[in-house]
Amino acid sequence: MARSLDGLVLSPVADQAPGQVGTRTRFTYHERDGRIWAEYEGGDVVRGHLVGTRTADTLDFRYVQLKQDGTTSSGHCVSTVGACPDGRVRLDERWEWESQEGSGTSVVEELIS
């Protein structure tokens, strides 16, 4: 199993469609006893939260976010925890909106401060 996500800051490696997370979005993860949660913001997202579980290297969570235009959206994501060649944490994500149409994939990687 990859190392703990607790206290790590991650960011997408590419922008998604307008109104969604992008390279300016920062996720601060927390992890304890198989539970994960994060706060995120940046770019088109004013504030977002995710909450879920971790089993081995699989994260399963729901997310909700407030966007710059004042609208909210929510969805479900399953991520696989892995590592970049340099050892940073990488999440390969499959997500689907529940509050609107749409689904896709994304990659987020640990930022080094």
C-alpha positions as CSV (number, residue, x, y, z in Angstrom):
1,M,0.0,0.0,0.0
2,A,1.2,3.5,-0.9
3,R,2.0,5.9,1.9
4,S,-0.6,7.8,3.8
5,L,-2.3,10.8,2.2
6,D,-2.6,12.6,5.5
7,G,-1.4,16.2,5.2
8,L,-0.5,16.0,1.5
9,V,-1.4,18.7,-0.9
10,L,-2.2,17.5,-4.5
11,S,-3.2,19.2,-7.7
12,P,-4.5,18.1,-11.1
13,V,-1.9,17.8,-13.8
14,A,-4.3,19.2,-16.5
15,D,-7.4,21.4,-16.6
16,Q,-10.8,19.9,-16.9
17,A,-13.8,21.7,-18.5
18,P,-14.6,25.3,-17.3
19,G,-16.3,25.3,-13.9
20,Q,-14.4,22.3,-12.7
21,V,-11.2,21.6,-10.9
22,G,-8.0,22.4,-12.7
23,T,-4.3,23.0,-12.4
24,R,-4.9,25.9,-10.0
25,T,-7.0,23.8,-7.6
26,R,-5.3,22.5,-4.5
27,F,-6.6,19.5,-2.5
28,T,-5.4,19.1,1.2
29,Y,-6.0,15.4,2.1
30,H,-6.5,13.8,5.5
31,E,-6.5,10.1,6.3
32,R,-7.2,8.1,9.5
33,D,-8.3,4.5,10.0
34,G,-9.4,3.9,6.4
35,R,-11.3,7.2,6.2
36,I,-10.3,10.0,3.9
37,W,-11.4,13.6,3.5
38,A,-10.1,16.7,1.8
39,E,-10.8,20.4,1.4
40,Y,-10.1,22.0,-2.0
41,E,-10.2,25.3,-3.7
42,G,-8.7,27.3,-6.5
43,G,-9.4,28.2,-10.1
44,D,-13.2,27.9,-10.7
45,V,-13.8,26.3,-7.4
46,V,-14.4,28.6,-4.4
47,R,-14.6,25.7,-1.9
48,G,-15.0,21.9,-2.1
49,H,-15.0,19.0,0.2
50,L,-14.7,15.3,-0.3
51,V,-15.2,12.4,2.1
52,G,-14.9,8.6,1.7
53,T,-12.9,5.5,2.4
54,R,-9.6,3.9,1.5
55,T,-9.2,0.2,1.0
56,A,-5.5,-0.7,0.2
57,D,-4.7,1.6,-2.7
58,T,-8.3,2.4,-3.7
59,L,-10.2,5.6,-2.7
60,D,-13.9,5.8,-2.9
61,F,-15.5,9.1,-2.2
62,R,-18.2,11.7,-2.8
63,Y,-17.4,15.3,-3.5
64,V,-19.3,18.6,-3.4
65,Q,-18.2,22.0,-4.5
66,L,-19.2,25.7,-4.8
67,K,-18.1,27.4,-8.0
68,Q,-17.2,31.0,-8.7
69,D,-20.5,31.5,-10.5
70,G,-22.4,30.6,-7.3
71,T,-23.6,27.2,-8.4
72,T,-23.0,23.9,-6.6
73,S,-22.3,20.4,-7.9
74,S,-21.6,17.0,-6.5
75,G,-20.4,13.6,-7.7
76,H,-18.6,10.3,-7.0
77,C,-15.0,9.3,-7.6
78,V,-12.9,6.2,-7.4
79,S,-9.1,6.8,-7.4
80,T,-6.1,4.5,-7.4
81,V,-3.2,5.6,-5.3
82,G,0.2,5.2,-7.0
83,A,3.6,6.9,-7.2
84,C,5.3,9.2,-9.7
85,P,8.7,8.2,-10.9
86,D,10.2,10.7,-8.4
87,G,8.3,9.1,-5.4
88,R,5.5,11.7,-5.1
89,V,1.9,10.4,-4.7
90,R,-0.3,10.2,-7.8
91,L,-4.0,9.5,-7.9
92,D,-5.6,8.1,-11.1
93,E,-9.2,9.1,-10.9
94,R,-12.5,8.0,-12.5
95,W,-15.3,10.4,-11.6
96,E,-18.9,11.0,-12.4
97,W,-21.2,13.9,-11.7
98,E,-24.3,13.1,-9.7
99,S,-25.8,16.6,-9.8
100,Q,-25.4,17.0,-13.6
101,E,-24.4,15.1,-16.7
102,G,-20.8,14.1,-17.2
103,S,-18.0,11.7,-16.3
104,G,-14.3,11.4,-17.0
105,T,-10.8,10.7,-15.8
106,S,-8.2,12.8,-14.2
107,V,-4.8,12.6,-12.6
108,V,-3.7,14.5,-9.5
109,E,-0.2,14.6,-8.1
110,E,1.5,15.6,-4.8
111,L,2.9,19.1,-4.7
112,I,6.3,19.6,-3.1
113,S,6.4,22.7,-1.0
